[in-house]
Amino acid sequence: MKITLKKSLYLLVPCGVSFLAGSLLAGRPDPDTLTVSIVSEAAKVTGIPFTGAEADSMLGSLNDQRNAYAELHALKMSNAISPSLSFNPMPPGYRFPDKLDNFKLAPAAAVTLPANRDALAFYTVRQLGELVRTRKISSLKLTRFFIARLKKYQPQLLFAVTITEELALKQAAAADAAIAAGKYRGPLHGIPFGAKDLLAAKGYKTTWGSVAYKDQEINEDATVIKRLEDAGAVLVAKTTLGELAQGDVWFGGRTKNPWNVTRGSSGSSAGTSSAVSAGCIPFGIGSETLGSIVSPSTECGVTGLRPTFGRVPKTGAMALSWTMDKLGPIARSVEDCALVFNVIKGTDGQDLSAIDAPFDYKPFTTLKGLKIGYIQADFGARNRNRANDSLTLAKLKELGAELVPIELPALPYGAMRIMLTAEAGSAFQELVLSNRDDLLVRQNKGAWPNTFRAAQLIPATEYINASRARTLLIRQLNDKIKGLDLYMAPTSSNNLTATNLSGHPCVVLKNGLNRQELPASITFIGQLFGEGKLLAVAQLYQEKTDFYKKNPVLSYQ
């Protein structure tokens, strides 16, 4: 889009209703002068008609508001500046459980080094942690092992923006020294990990996967990275994300799926999922706004936890949607996700949307006494993963759960997504105003540049109406699942949009393979702040099925 054209575009927002001065594009004289005909034509964008007299009476206000926009644009606010309004997912009358944090792991099984060292690539975090704790392998050797794998498979899979080798070796040596001094920090001590490259890491570029930001350096560590490093974990890679957290295409190419390298990994937590699946990192941090943990975890056959909105502080993370963004772990197993979540959760005094809540987690040996809902309509004939999902229901019943059919509230979920569009359009308005949106790799109608441009025309009143509909969703979904311990849904159902809007947590994990011998998945959804029970149920199911132990065959070089 040429800059001369953009200079003739304005948002005209009377009392929260935005208009495009569409007739300016037709070569009207003096684009800085608003007229009745311009306002009348622009009003068609909103679908709200105004009479000539009404349009005339609005001219003064519209000019004043347009001047206000110019003043706001002059502030040049960075992506890190959040709105003064924050989202709270809790319905009226909600109370936190009367429990304190209670994180209990099952006793660790004895772990030995494999005869074939390559098998370490697919050990869980818990297993690797035991090897490090008992000094059967040093963090330095483990870190070098995973860095070598990252370098080996990066050309084929394109899962890393930056391999942080210098930092990683320094952190690994420090981890070994701490153990030698009797200062063991816990199950993540000395374990390599990757962080999605929308998380700031001091001393390294934070590219957000975009040409427009590929040289950006943010001189701080994101809170989640800081917490993991404080727990002794070792940062080995900044992993790829689809450009500005959409899909799996970034400025370096398309991140691939280790199960089939002709396919993308899906996104936007593309590199984290691909690298975990390929055994190139034991775990990583992803983010989700609308499927960015769930979708690539499914495609790559790994386990992902999307926490309750606000559970994990987003300080130091790129903002796409201030009311929908969430950070969470991606790993081989549910237990690994629980280990990581226990470290990264909780307020940090900087992210005003972050919430402290108890995390009551201990492994289950049975599901007797638990009520687990399932969205009955979504398990029907139209479900492409019907066979695997039906077996999942049967396994949960076998483990003792009472299965309860439920349905989602009948609400316009697609319409509520304008909240994401509007917030993303604000977060990256600078790209539109500066014409740097032309730099983005993907330029089709469904890509971010077009979305960011269209977002400038969303009426403020309709954004608020979508937020009000979201309030209905929160209340109605709470009523639907009241009395349940958790519920389940096929991964590709409407539930994905509904629960990203409502803020509910979920775990996505492999429940078999499809007809193409690619991973299939199921989603467990917990009550708000109910990650403890959610993880315990998903862990028992996972351990009783062994699907998570099936890994891609990396036969290519």
C-alpha positions in Angstrom: 0.0 0.0 0.0 1.5 3.4 -1.0 2.0 6.0 1.6 0.0 8.6 -0.3 -3.1 6.4 -0.1 -2.6 5.8 3.6 -2.4 9.5 4.3 -6.0 9.8 3.0 -7.3 7.2 5.4 -8.8 8.3 8.7 -10.9 6.8 11.4 -13.9 9.0 12.2 -15.2 7.9 15.6 -18.3 9.8 17.0 -19.3 8.4 20.3 -17.4 5.3 19.7 -18.6 4.6 16.1 -15.8 4.5 13.5 -16.0 5.5 9.9 -13.7 5.2 6.9 -13.5 8.3 4.8 -14.1 6.0 1.8 -14.9 8.7 -0.7 -11.5 10.2 -0.2 -10.1 7.2 -2.2 -12.1 8.3 -5.2 -10.0 11.5 -5.5 -12.2 14.0 -3.6 -10.6 17.4 -3.2 -8.8 18.3 0.0 -8.8 15.1 2.0 -8.3 17.1 5.2 -11.8 18.6 4.9 -14.7 16.4 6.0 -18.1 16.9 4.4 -21.6 15.5 4.8 -21.2 13.3 1.8 -17.9 11.8 3.1 -19.5 11.0 6.4 -22.6 9.5 4.8 -20.5 7.3 2.6 -18.2 6.3 5.4 -21.1 5.3 7.6 -21.9 2.5 5.3 -18.8 0.6 6.7 -20.7 0.3 10.0 -24.1 -0.5 8.6 -25.6 2.4 10.6 -27.4 5.0 8.3 -27.4 8.7 9.2 -29.5 11.4 7.7 -27.8 14.4 6.0 -28.7 16.6 9.0 -27.2 14.1 11.4 -24.1 13.8 9.4 -23.8 17.6 9.2 -24.1 17.9 13.0 -21.4 15.4 13.5 -18.7 17.2 11.5 -17.3 19.3 14.4 -17.0 16.3 16.7 -15.4 14.1 13.9 -12.8 16.7 13.2 -12.0 17.0 16.9 -11.7 13.3 17.3 -9.5 13.0 14.2 -7.2 15.6 15.8 -7.2 13.5 19.0 -6.1 10.4 17.0 -3.1 12.4 15.7 -2.1 13.3 19.2 -2.3 9.7 20.3 -0.3 8.5 17.3 2.4 11.1 18.2 2.9 9.3 21.5 4.5 6.4 19.6 3.6 3.9 22.3 5.6 0.6 22.2 3.9 -2.8 22.0 4.8 -3.2 25.7 2.3 -0.5 26.8 -1.0 -2.3 27.7 -4.4 -0.6 27.9 -5.5 0.6 31.3 -8.5 -1.8 31.1 -7.8 -5.5 31.9 -9.8 -8.7 31.4 -10.9 -10.8 34.3 -12.3 -14.3 33.4 -14.1 -14.9 36.7 -17.9 -15.0 36.7 -20.0 -13.2 39.4 -19.7 -14.9 42.7 -16.5 -16.8 41.8 -14.3 -17.8 44.8 -10.9 -19.4 44.8 -10.8 -22.9 46.4 -9.9 -22.7 50.1 -6.6 -24.4 49.5 -3.0 -23.4 49.4 -0.4 -24.4 46.8 0.2 -28.1 47.1 2.5 -29.4 44.4 3.3 -33.1 44.8 5.1 -35.3 42.3 4.9 -39.0 42.2 8.2 -40.6 43.5 10.8 -40.6 40.7 11.5 -43.9 39.0 15.1 -44.9 38.8 16.6 -43.7 35.5 19.7 -44.9 33.8 21.7 -43.6 30.8 20.7 -45.3 27.6 23.3 -47.4 25.8 22.4 -45.4 22.7 22.9 -41.8 23.8 20.6 -40.6 21.0 17.7 -42.0 23.0 18.2 -39.2 25.5 16.5 -36.9 23.0 13.1 -38.4 23.8 13.5 -38.7 27.6 11.0 -36.6 29.6 12.0 -33.6 31.6 11.5 -35.7 34.8 13.8 -38.4 33.6 16.5 -36.0 32.5 16.2 -34.1 35.8 16.8 -37.4 37.7 19.9 -38.0 35.6 21.3 -34.6 36.3 20.3 -34.7 40.0 22.1 -38.1 40.5 25.1 -36.8 38.5 24.7 -39.6 35.9 25.1 -36.8 33.3 26.2 -33.2 33.7 24.1 -30.3 32.6 27.0 -29.3 30.4 27.0 -32.6 28.5 23.2 -32.6 28.3 23.2 -29.1 26.9 25.9 -29.8 24.3 23.8 -32.9 23.3 20.7 -30.8 22.6 22.6 -28.0 21.0 24.1 -30.5 18.6 20.6 -31.8 17.7 19.3 -28.3 17.2 22.1 -27.6 14.8 21.6 -30.9 13.0 17.9 -30.6 12.3 17.6 -26.8 12.0 18.2 -26.8 8.2 15.3 -29.3 7.7 12.8 -28.1 10.3 13.6 -24.4 10.6 12.5 -24.4 14.3 15.0 -21.9 15.8 15.5 -18.2 15.2 18.6 -18.2 17.4 20.5 -21.0 19.1 21.8 -19.4 22.3 24.9 -21.5 22.6 27.2 -19.1 24.4 24.6 -18.3 27.1 23.5 -22.0 27.4 27.0 -23.3 28.0 27.6 -20.7 30.6 24.3 -21.5 32.4 24.9 -25.2 32.2 28.4 -24.9 33.8 26.8 -22.8 36.5 24.1 -25.4 37.1 26.8 -28.1 37.5 28.8 -26.0 39.9 25.6 -25.4 42.0 25.0 -29.1 42.2 28.6 -29.7 43.2 28.1 -27.1 46.0 25.0 -28.8 47.2 22.6 -26.1 45.8 20.2 -28.2 43.8 17.2 -26.1 42.7 14.7 -28.8 41.7 13.6 -30.9 38.8 14.4 -28.3 36.1 17.9 -27.8 37.3 20.3 -28.1 34.4 17.6 -28.9 31.9 17.8 -27.2 28.4 14.7 -25.4 27.1 13.5 -23.2 24.3 11.5 -20.0 24.4 9.2 -18.8 21.7 10.9 -15.7 20.1 8.2 -13.4 21.2 9.8 -13.6 24.7 12.6 -11.1 25.4 16.0 -12.6 26.3 18.7 -10.1 27.3 21.7 -10.2 24.9 19.7 -11.7 22.0 17.4 -10.5 19.3 13.7 -10.9 19.9 12.3 -10.9 16.3 8.7 -11.8 16.8 9.2 -13.9 13.7 8.9 -10.8 11.5 11.1 -9.0 8.9 9.9 -5.8 10.5 11.5 -6.7 13.8 14.3 -9.1 12.9 17.0 -6.8 14.3 15.1 -5.9 17.5 16.8 -6.3 20.8 14.9 -5.9 24.1 17.3 -5.4 27.0 15.5 -7.5 29.5 14.4 -11.1 30.3 10.8 -12.0 30.1 9.4 -13.0 33.5 8.9 -16.6 32.5 12.5 -16.9 31.2 13.8 -15.3 34.4 11.8 -17.8 36.5 13.0 -20.8 34.6 16.6 -19.7 34.8 16.2 -19.1 38.5 15.0 -22.7 38.7 18.2 -23.8 37.1 16.9 -24.4 33.5 19.2 -23.6 30.6 18.0 -21.5 27.6 19.4 -23.2 24.4 17.2 -21.6 21.7 14.8 -18.8 20.8 12.3 -20.8 18.8 10.3 -19.7 15.8 6.8 -18.4 15.6 4.7 -17.6 12.6 5.2 -13.9 11.9 3.7 -11.8 14.7 2.1 -15.0 16.2 0.2 -16.2 13.1 0.7 -19.6 11.6 4.1 -21.3 11.0 5.7 -19.0 8.3 8.3 -16.6 9.6 11.0 -14.4 7.9 13.3 -17.4 7.7 10.8 -19.8 6.0 8.2 -22.3 7.2 8.8 -24.4 10.3 8.2 -28.0 9.5 6.5 -31.0 11.1 9.0 -33.7 12.2 6.3 -36.3 11.5 6.2 -35.2 7.8 8.6 -32.6 6.6 6.4 -31.7 3.7 3.9 -30.2 6.1 4.2 -27.2 8.3 4.3 -27.5 12.1 1.2 -25.3 12.5 1.5 -22.3 14.8 2.1 -20.0 16.0 4.2 -21.8 18.7 5.7 -23.5 15.7 9.4 -23.9 16.6 8.7 -24.9 20.2 6.4 -27.7 19.2 8.6 -28.9 16.3 11.7 -28.9 18.4 10.1 -30.8 21.3 8.6 -33.3 18.8 12.0 -33.8 17.1 13.8 -34.4 20.4 15.9 -31.2 20.1 14.7 -29.6 23.3 13.1 -31.3 26.3 10.5 -28.5 26.7 9.7 -25.0 25.7 7.5 -22.1 26.3 4.7 -21.2 23.8 1.9 -18.7 23.7 -1.7 -18.9 22.7 -4.3 -16.3 21.7 -6.5 -18.5 19.6 -5.0 -21.9 19.2 -1.2 -21.3 19.1 -0.4 -23.9 21.7 -3.2 -26.3 20.9 -2.8 -26.4 17.1 1.0 -27.0 16.8 1.0 -29.4 19.8 -1.6 -31.4 17.9 0.2 -31.3 14.6 3.6 -32.2 16.1 2.2 -34.8 18.5 3.4 -33.2 21.8 1.7 -32.1 25.0 0.7 -28.5 25.6 -0.8 -26.7 28.6 -2.7 -23.4 28.0 -3.2 -22.0 31.5 -6.1 -20.0 32.7 -5.9 -16.4 31.5 -3.8 -14.4 33.9 -2.2 -17.4 35.6 1.3 -16.7 34.0 2.6 -13.2 33.7 3.2 -11.9 30.2 5.9 -9.3 31.1 8.5 -9.3 28.4 6.2 -11.0 25.8 5.0 -9.5 22.6 1.4 -8.4 22.9 -1.1 -9.5 20.3 -4.3 -9.4 22.3 -4.1 -8.0 25.8 -7.3 -9.8 26.9 -6.6 -13.2 25.2 -2.8 -13.8 25.2 -1.6 -16.6 27.5 1.8 -18.3 28.0 2.3 -22.0 28.7 4.6 -25.0 28.4 5.0 -27.5 25.6 6.7 -30.7 26.5 6.7 -34.5 26.0 4.4 -35.3 28.9 1.7 -33.9 31.1 3.9 -34.3 34.1 6.6 -32.2 32.4 4.0 -29.4 31.8 3.0 -29.5 35.4 6.7 -29.2 36.5 7.2 -26.1 34.2 3.9 -24.5 35.1 4.7 -24.7 38.8 7.7 -22.6 38.2 6.3 -19.9 35.8 2.9 -19.2 37.4 2.0 -16.3 39.7 2.0 -12.6 39.7 5.2 -10.6 39.1 4.0 -7.1 40.1 4.3 -5.8 36.5 1.6 -7.6 34.4 -1.6 -6.1 35.8 -3.7 -9.0 34.3 -1.7 -11.6 36.3 -3.6 -13.4 39.1 -2.3 -15.4 42.0 -4.3 -18.6 42.7 -3.6 -21.9 44.5 -2.1 -24.7 42.4 -3.2 -28.0 44.0 -1.6 -30.8 42.1 -0.9 -34.4 42.9 -1.1 -37.4 40.6 -4.2 -39.6 40.4 -4.3 -43.3 40.4 -8.0 -43.5 39.5 -10.8 -41.3 38.2 -13.5 -42.7 40.5 -15.7 -40.0 41.9 -14.9 -37.5 39.1 -17.5 -36.1 36.7 -16.0 -35.4 33.3 -18.2 -33.7 30.7 -17.9 -34.1 27.0 -19.4 -31.9 24.2 -21.7 -34.5 22.8 -22.4 -32.9 19.5 -18.7 -32.6 18.7 -18.1 -36.3 19.2 -20.5 -37.1 16.4 -20.1 -38.2 12.7 -18.5 -34.9 11.6 -15.6 -35.3 13.9 -12.6 -36.3 11.8 -10.9 -37.9 14.8 -14.1 -39.7 15.9 -12.5 -43.2 16.3 -9.7 -42.0 18.5 -11.9 -39.7 20.5 -14.4 -42.4 21.2 -11.7 -44.6 22.5 -10.6 -41.8 24.8 -14.1 -41.6 26.2 -14.1 -45.3 26.8 -10.7 -45.2 28.5 -11.8 -42.5 30.9 -14.9 -44.5 31.8 -12.7 -47.6 32.3 -10.6 -45.5 34.7 -13.6 -44.8 36.8 -14.9 -41.4 35.6 -18.6 -40.6 35.2 -19.1 -39.1 31.7 -21.7 -36.3 31.4 -22.8 -35.0 28.0 -22.9 -31.2 27.8 -23.2 -28.5 25.1 -21.6 -25.1 24.6 -23.7 -22.0 25.0 -25.3 -20.9 21.7 -23.5 -17.7 21.1 -21.9 -16.0 18.1 -18.3 -17.0 18.8 -17.0 -15.9 15.4 -18.4 -12.4 16.0 -16.7 -12.1 19.3 -13.3 -12.6 17.6 -13.4 -8.9 16.6 -12.0 -8.3 20.0 -8.8 -10.1 18.9 -8.8 -8.3 15.6 -9.2 -4.8 17.2 -6.6 -5.4 19.9 -4.1 -6.8 17.3 -4.9 -3.8 15.1 -4.0 -1.5 18.1 -0.9 -3.5 19.1 0.5 -3.2 15.5 -1.1 0.1 14.4 2.4 1.5 14.0 3.0 -0.9 11.2 0.0 0.4 9.3 0.7 4.1 9.9 4.4 3.7 8.8 3.6 1.4 5.8 5.9 -1.2 7.4 3.0 -3.7 7.1 4.2 -4.1 3.5 7.3 -5.8 4.9 5.5 -8.8 6.3 6.1 -12.1 4.5 2.4 -13.1 4.0 0.2 -10.6 2.3 -2.9 -12.5 1.4 -6.4 -11.6 2.6 -6.2 -13.8 5.7 -2.7 -12.5 6.8 -2.0 -9.9 9.4 -1.4 -6.9 7.2 -4.9 -7.0 5.9 -6.3 -7.8 9.3 -4.4 -4.9 10.9 -5.7 -2.5 8.2 -9.3 -3.7 8.6 -9.1 -3.5 12.3 -8.7 0.3 12.1 -12.4 0.4 11.0 -14.0 -1.6 13.8 -16.4 0.6 15.7 -15.5 1.1 19.3 -19.1 0.4 20.2 -19.0 -3.0 18.5 -15.8 -3.9 20.3 -17.6 -3.1 23.5 -20.6 -5.1 22.4 -18.3 -8.1 21.7 -16.9 -7.7 25.2 -20.4 -7.7 26.6 -21.2 -10.9 24.6 -18.0 -12.3 26.1 -19.5 -11.6 29.6 -22.5 -13.7 28.6 -20.2 -16.5 27.5 -18.3 -16.5 30.8 -21.6 -16.7 32.8 -23.3 -19.2 30.6 -20.3 -21.5 30.2 -19.8 -21.4 34.0 -23.4 -22.5 34.4 -23.0 -25.3 31.8 -20.0 -26.9 33.5 -20.9 -26.2 37.1 -20.6 -29.4 39.1 -18.1 -31.0 36.7 -14.4 -31.6 37.5 -13.5 -30.8 33.9 -14.7 -31.6 30.4 -13.4 -32.7 27.0 -13.7 -31.6 23.4 -12.3 -32.6 20.1 -9.4 -30.3 19.5 -10.8 -28.8 16.3 -14.2 -27.9 17.7 -15.8 -24.5 18.5 -14.6 -25.0 22.0 -11.2 -23.7 21.0 -12.6 -20.2 20.3 -15.1 -20.4 23.3 -12.5 -21.2 25.9 -9.8 -18.8 24.6 -12.5 -16.1 25.0 -13.6 -17.3 28.4 -10.1 -17.8 29.7 -10.4 -21.5 30.7 -7.3 -23.7 30.9 -6.8 -26.7 28.7 -4.3 -29.6 28.1 -3.9 -31.0 24.6 -2.3 -34.4 24.2 -1.9 -37.1 21.7 -4.7 -39.7 21.6 -3.5 -41.8 18.6 -2.6 -41.4 15.0 -4.9 -40.6 12.1 -5.3 -42.3 8.7 -2.2 -40.6 7.4 -0.2 -41.9 10.4 0.1 -38.4 11.8 -0.7 -37.4 15.4 -4.2 -36.9 16.5 -5.2 -35.2 19.8 -7.8 -34.6 22.4 -8.4 -31.5 24.6 -9.2 -31.6 28.3 -10.6 -28.3 29.6 -10.5 -27.4 33.3 -12.4 -25.1 35.5 -10.9 -21.6 35.9 -7.7 -21.9 37.9 -8.2 -25.7 38.0 -4.9 -26.7 36.4 -4.1 -29.1 39.3 -7.0 -31.4 38.7 -6.9 -30.9 34.9 -3.3 -32.0 34.8 -3.8 -34.9 37.1 -6.6 -36.3 35.0 -4.7 -35.8 31.7 -1.6 -37.3 33.2 -3.4 -40.5 34.3 -5.0 -40.9 30.9 -1.7 -40.3 29.1 0.2 -42.8 31.3 -2.5 -45.4 30.7 -2.4 -45.1 26.9 1.3 -44.6 26.1 0.6 -42.6 22.9 3.0 -39.9 24.1 5.9 -42.4 23.8 5.5 -42.7 20.1 7.9 -40.3 18.3 8.6 -39.3 14.7 11.2 -41.2 12.8 13.9 -38.6 11.9 15.4 -40.5 9.0 16.4 -37.4 7.0 19.7 -35.4 7.3 
